[in-house]
Structures are given as structure tokens and as C-alpha cells.
């Protein structure tokens, strides 16, 4: 459980970091936003998927009743 919780916290911080980076980049606008905006959004969605899969793995592997 400790390893799963640690991985989950790291992934949650990654989601938050990518989200903040995307919001800041969107606020500045310009060529960088056009170049990296969709990539950051895809990275955020990917990290969110990993968070969901980690939560499901923790739930099923800990034998929750």
C-alpha cells in the first residue's frame, strides 16, 4: 500500500504541474502556446489516466471488501 500511495501522490503532483504549466502557457499566448498547448493537454490527460489506473490497482490489490 505504501508504494501505491507514493506512486499516486507523485502522479497527482505531475497532473498539477502540467495543469499549471498549461494555464500559464495559455495565459501568455503566442507561438509557444500554439506549439505546446495540445501537447501539455495530452500529457495532463495521460497523467490523469495513470492516476485512475493506480487508484484501481490499489483498490483491487489491497483486497478491499
Secondary structure by P-SEA (a helix, b strand, c coil): caaaaaaaaaaaaaaaaaaaaaaaaaaaccccccccaaaaaaaaaaaaaaaaaaaaaaaaaaccc
